[in-house]
Amino acid sequence: MRNPFESRAQALNGPSQDLVPVTPADDTDLAQVAVALFVETAGTIAFMSVKGELRSVKVGDFSILPVGVRQVQASGTTASGIHAFMVT
Protein backbone atom coordinates (compact mmCIF):
# COMPACT_ATOMS: atom_id res chain seq x y z
CA MET A 1 0.00 0.00 0.00
CA ARG A 2 1.30 3.45 -0.89
CA ASN A 3 1.87 5.71 2.14
CA PRO A 4 1.54 9.42 1.25
CA PHE A 5 3.13 10.41 4.60
CA GLU A 6 6.48 8.71 3.89
CA SER A 7 8.00 11.47 1.79
CA ARG A 8 6.06 14.36 3.27
CA ALA A 9 7.54 16.89 5.67
CA GLN A 10 5.46 17.06 8.82
CA ALA A 11 3.53 20.30 9.11
CA LEU A 12 1.22 21.69 11.77
CA ASN A 13 -1.24 22.93 9.15
CA GLY A 14 -1.56 19.60 7.35
CA PRO A 15 -3.30 16.38 8.28
CA SER A 16 -2.31 14.73 11.52
CA GLN A 17 -0.72 11.30 11.44
CA ASP A 18 -2.82 9.86 14.25
CA LEU A 19 -5.91 10.51 16.36
CA VAL A 20 -5.39 9.21 19.91
CA PRO A 21 -8.09 8.78 22.59
CA VAL A 22 -7.47 10.95 25.67
CA THR A 23 -8.24 10.02 29.27
CA PRO A 24 -8.29 13.26 31.28
CA ALA A 25 -5.86 13.25 34.22
CA ASP A 26 -4.76 16.12 36.45
CA ASP A 27 -1.17 14.97 36.80
CA THR A 28 -0.33 13.18 33.54
CA ASP A 29 0.87 14.81 30.34
CA LEU A 30 -0.12 13.39 26.97
CA ALA A 31 2.52 11.14 25.39
CA GLN A 32 3.33 14.10 23.12
CA VAL A 33 1.87 17.55 22.61
CA ALA A 34 -1.34 17.43 20.59
CA VAL A 35 -1.80 19.97 17.79
CA ALA A 36 -5.59 19.95 18.35
CA LEU A 37 -8.36 18.10 20.15
CA PHE A 38 -11.50 16.51 18.73
CA VAL A 39 -14.48 16.25 21.10
CA GLU A 40 -17.44 13.95 20.46
CA THR A 41 -19.77 15.08 23.27
CA ALA A 42 -20.25 18.71 24.33
CA GLY A 43 -19.06 20.07 27.64
CA THR A 44 -16.11 21.85 29.17
CA ILE A 45 -12.49 20.94 28.50
CA ALA A 46 -9.94 21.95 31.12
CA PHE A 47 -6.42 21.68 29.70
CA MET A 48 -2.83 22.83 29.93
CA SER A 49 -1.67 24.55 26.76
CA VAL A 50 1.67 23.91 25.12
CA LYS A 51 2.83 27.12 26.84
CA GLY A 52 1.96 25.66 30.27
CA GLU A 53 -1.16 27.78 30.86
CA LEU A 54 -4.28 26.21 32.39
CA ARG A 55 -7.36 26.97 30.30
CA SER A 56 -11.02 25.97 30.33
CA VAL A 57 -13.36 26.23 27.35
CA LYS A 58 -16.86 25.06 26.51
CA VAL A 59 -17.22 23.11 23.27
CA GLY A 60 -20.14 21.67 21.33
CA ASP A 61 -20.69 18.16 20.01
CA PHE A 62 -18.14 17.07 17.39
CA SER A 63 -15.88 20.09 17.97
CA ILE A 64 -12.26 20.60 17.01
CA LEU A 65 -10.22 22.73 19.40
CA PRO A 66 -7.21 23.96 17.36
CA VAL A 67 -4.71 24.64 20.14
CA GLY A 68 -1.52 22.92 21.26
CA VAL A 69 -2.35 20.81 24.33
CA ARG A 70 0.07 19.03 26.66
CA GLN A 71 -2.45 17.85 29.27
CA VAL A 72 -6.25 17.41 29.55
CA GLN A 73 -7.32 17.91 33.17
CA ALA A 74 -9.84 15.57 34.82
CA SER A 75 -10.89 18.35 37.21
CA GLY A 76 -13.22 20.66 35.33
CA THR A 77 -13.57 18.51 32.19
CA THR A 78 -17.15 17.46 31.46
CA ALA A 79 -16.82 16.86 27.72
CA SER A 80 -16.28 13.27 26.63
CA GLY A 81 -15.02 11.35 23.67
CA ILE A 82 -11.85 13.45 23.58
CA HIS A 83 -9.17 12.61 21.01
CA ALA A 84 -5.79 14.24 20.38
CA PHE A 85 -4.52 15.06 16.88
CA MET A 86 -0.86 13.94 16.75
CA VAL A 87 1.69 15.00 14.15
CA THR A 88 4.38 12.39 14.84
Number of C-alpha atoms within 10 A of each C-alpha: 3 5 7 7 11 8 7 8 7 14 10 11 8 9 12 18 12 13 16 16 14 17 15 23 15 14 9 13 15 16 10 13 19 25 19 19 24 22 23 17 16 17 17 17 25 22 25 19 17 15 9 11 10 14 14 14 13 14 19 13 14 13 15 17 18 12 13 19 26 22 26 28 22 16 12 17 18 16 20 18 14 22 19 26 23 19 19 11
